[in-house]
Amino acid sequence: MQPRFLILGAGIIGAALAHRLTTLGASVTVVDAMPPASGASGRSFGWVNASFHLTPAHYHLRLAGMAAHRALAAELGLTATPQGCLWYEDQGDAFDTTRDTLADLGYPLRLLDRAGIAAFEPALAAPPDRALLFPTESALDLPALTARLLSAATAQGAQVITGTGPAALIHDDRRVTGIRTASGQITAHHTLLATGTGTPALLAPLGLPFPMLHRPGAIFRSQPLPRVLNHILATPWQEVRQLPSGHLIAPAAAAHQSDSADTPPDPQGAMDDTLSRLRALLPAADIRPDALMLADRPVPPDGLPAIGPVTDGLSMAVMHSGATLAAVVADLMAAELTGQGDRPELAPFRPARFFG
């Protein structure tokens, strides 16, 4: 009998898993209490990179994630043109360490001087003495990609159910057989949690504590304006990129990938401060605020992804950043779940490290 997979969570991770499992012939149901990409996936900076990493294994997984996104774009018939990133978040010795570490890893980069930076980004008010260009980095419209993946999955027979309200795992002495919602029960041979910050509450009744880090974030979006940026920009004060629509989007915290703040920002203060930094960075641009999008980022206890088996009938895929890792995690997990053997790339990231 064809195995039935139940994916709880319709963000970018759940959508990528649904797409890949259905392409491998699996029967898939996706369930979410909210519409697709309503959580962190819909409020993400969307930066796809491996320049930020915590361990060598994390670097290699993120690098594979960049390649997997290129392959996924070709598969879906999407245009994939890397914006590239101009990076100078750190200076001094920290800059040298980043440059040398990435160069030793073979990561594509180019050292630019002040004149080179000004040529690439003429709208910058005060180009620094030096910056690194990461030409293969890119950014994604995660809500649009989530919708595209779910559409592709449903075209191959997947069922997507949203608006169910809260769900609870059905389990018998840690064996999970599906979920229970206000609308009824849904059973499956295997359940996958792509539930982000909702994961601890689902695991607690199984006696599996998963104390995620509290990492609230905010993304500023401007009103549309003429083209002022050519690359993703990572400065000591602000990360920012410009959408094809002309909107600037920018995290409200500098160096947001490693941001460890655990209290939510004041929305008006975050809006005002981000706007002030952007206007200082790009003084010739008429930057006006449009929205501030708040979300809790799904960061496991040690900051690294949690991917793979949890208990009998249950796996999880919870991580930051889903933007970079969604495609490769879906490829690797789907291969494992359909009997193609364990993937060594995922060995350092198993959830068992938290549960003993």
N, C-alpha and C positions, 0 to 999 in steps of 0.2 A: 504494500500500500504506500502511496506517495506520502512522505512526511509533511505534516502541517506545521508551519512556523507562524507564531504570533509575535508581532513586533509592537511593543508598547512605546509610543512616542513617534510623532510625525514631524520631527525636525529634520535637519539635514542628515544626521546619522541614520535615523530610522528610514528615511526615504532612500538613501543610498543602499542600505541593506535590503530593502524591499526590491529595489530595481535589480540588484545583483543576484539575489536568490531566485527571482522569477526568471532571469535569463538562464539560470542553471536548471530550470524546470521545476522548481519547488512551488508548493502551494503556500501562499502568504496572505495573512490578514494583518493590517496595520490599524491600531486603535490609539486614539488620543482624546483626552477630555476637551481639548481646544482645537481650533482650526490649525492646519499645517503651518509650521514655522512661527507659531505664536510666542514662543519663548526666546531663548538666547539666539536661535538661528535667525530670527527676524530682526534682531537688534545687534548685529555683529559688524565689526569693521571689515570682515571678510578677507583679511590679508592671508595669502597662501605663501608660506616661506619655510625655509629651514635655517635661516640665519639666527633665529631664536631657537635655542634648544637647551635642555637641562643636563643631558647625558649623551655620550656617543651613540647609544642605541636609539635614543629619542631623535637625535639628528638624522640618523639613517632612515628611521620611520617617516619623519617629516619630508626628507628628500624623496623617498618613495611616494609619499603623498602628492608631491608636486607632479611627478611623472604620471601618477594614476589620474590626476585631474586632466592632464593633457590627453590621455587615452580616452577618458570618459567624454570629454568634449568632442573628440573625433567620432566616438560611438554614437553620440546623440545628435551629431550634425551641428554643433555649436562652434562659434568662432572663439578661438583661444589665442589671443595676442597678449603676451606678457607686458604689463605696464613697466615693469622694473621698479626697483626701489632705490631712492637716494637716501643713504643712512649716515647720520652723524649724531646719533643719540648720545654716544659717549665721546669724550675727547681725552687727550693725554695718554697715559699708560693703558687705560681701558680700551681706547680706540685701537692701539697697537695690538693688544691681546686679542681683540675680536678679529682684526685683520689677519693676524698670524694664525689663529686657530682655524678660521674658515679657509685660509689658503692651504694650510696643511691637510685639511679634509678634502681639498679639491673643489670647493664650492666656487661657482663662477662669480667673480668680482673684478672690479676695476677701481683703482685709486685715482680720485680726481683732485686737482688743485682748485683754488678759488676761481680761476678763469674758466676751468672746465665745468664747475658747478653752475656758474652764472650762465654759461652757454646752454646747459641742459634745462635750467629753471630760471629764466630771466626775470620772473616776477618776485623772486626772493629779495627781501629788503637788505639783508646783510649775509651774503654767502660766507660760510666758514672757510678756514684755511684749507681744509681737506674733508673729503667725504668718501664713502664707499658706494659704488654703484653695483647693485645686485640685479643683473639684467634679466634673469629668468623668473623673478618673483612676480606675482600677479595678485589680483583681487577678484572676488566673486560676489555676485548678487545672490545671496543665499536663499532668500524667499523664492526667487524665480527658479533657481536650480532645484530647490526642494519640490516645487510644483511640477517641474519637468520630469523629475525622477519618479514621482508618484504617478504621474500620467503614463509614463512608460511602463511602470509596474502594473497598473490597472489594465493597460492594453494587453498585457500578457497574462491576465487572469487574477491579479491580486485584488483583494477587497480592502478598501480604506473606509474606516468608520470613525467619525469625529463627533465631538459634542456629547460624549458618553458620561461626563462627570467623572469623579474620582474612581480609580480602580484599585482592587486589592488582589494579590496573588492567591490562587487556590493551591493549597499545598497540604501534603500529608507527610509529616516528619521530614520536612525539607524537600520532598519531591514535589515539583511544581507541575501542575497539569493545565494551567491557564489562568484566566482572570475572572473576577466578579465585578460587575458594575451595577449601577441602578437599573440599567436596561436588561440585565441578565448575565449569564455566564458565557464565556467563550473559551473553549478548550483547544488544546494543541499538543502536538508531540514535544514541541520545544518553544519556550518563550524567551524573547530577547528584550532586555531593558535598554532602550535608547531614551532614557527619561531624565537625563541631566540632573538638575538639583532636586528632582522628585524622587531620586533613587533611594536615599536613606529611609524614607517613610515606607517604601515598598519592601525593603529588606528587613526592617526591624522585626516584623512578626515572625520571621524565620530564625530569629536569634542571631542575625548577622549585622553587627554594627558597622556602618560605613559613614564615619563623620567627615563629610566633605568640608573643604575650606569655604568660608563665606567670602565671596568675591563679587560684591555688587559693582556693576559698571553702568556707564552712561555714554551714549553716542550722540554727538551733536550733528545736526544736519542743517545746512544753510538753504536759503532760497537759491534757485538756479542763477548762475552767472556765466558770463563768457569764459572760455577756456583760460585758466591761469596756471594750471599744474599739468605737467607732462608725465610725472611719475608718482608713485606712492612716496610720501615724504616722512622720514623719521628723524626728528630733531630732538634736542634735549628738552624742549618745552612742549612739543606738540607733534603727534602723528596725524597725518591728514592725507586724503586722496580725493580726487574729483571724479564723480560719476559721468558717464556719457550724457546724462540729462543736464549736466552743469552743476548739480548740487555738490557741495563739499561735505564730506563726512569725516568726523574726527572724534576719537575717544576724548572724554572729558579729563582723563588722567594721562599724564605723560608716561611713556614707556609702558603702555597699558598691558602688554603681554606679561610682564613681570610685576605688575602693580599688585601690592599686597594689602591694600586698604580693605578693611573688613566692615566698614560702616557705609551705608548708602550716602551718596552725595546729596546736598541740598539742590533740588532741581534748578531753581532760579540762579543760585550762585554758580552752579556748574555751567549753566547756559551762558551767563555773563562772563565768567572767567575764560571759557573756551573761545568765545567770540573775541574777547580782548586779545588773547594770544594769537589767534588767526589774523586779526587785523594788523598786529605788529609784524607778523611773519610775511604777510602779503598786503602791504599798505595801499597799493594801487587798486586793489580789488574792492568792489562795493559789496562787502559780505554782510548779509542780513540773516538773522536766525529764522529757521522754519520749524524745527522740532527738536526735542531732546528725548531719546529713546532709552528707557531704563530696563535693565535685566540683570538677573543673577547669573554669573558665569559658572558653568559646571566644572569645578576644579577638584579632583580627588585629593585625598589627604596628603599625599606626597607631591602633588603637582603634576604627576605623570598619568598617562591614560590608564584606565582600567578596562581591559578587553579580554573577554573569553568566558569560560565556564565559571559558574558560581556554585551551583548545586545541581542535583539530578533534574534535568528538564529545564534548566534556567541558565542563560548567559547574560552578559552585560557588555555595553559599549558606551562608556561615559568618559568624557575627556574635554580638555581645552588645549588646543583649538580644534573644534570640529570642522572649521573652514578648511584648514590644511589637511586634516586626516580623514575626512569622511570617505573619500573614494578608495583610498588604499585599505582602510579598515574594513570597508564593505567587501572588497575583493578577498582579503585574507580570511575574514570570518566566514564568508559564504563558502569558501573552499573547504574550510574545516567542518562546517556544519553539514555539508553535503558529502562527507566521507572521503575527502581528498587528502587527509592527513594533517597533522599539526604543522603550523607555519612557524619556523624558528624566529621570524621577525617579531612575533608577538610574545615570545617567552618572557622578556623582561617586564611585561605589562599585565601579567595575569592578576585577576582580582584576589587570588588565593593569598597573595602577600599581605592582605588586610585581614583575612579571616582565619589564618592559621591552618 
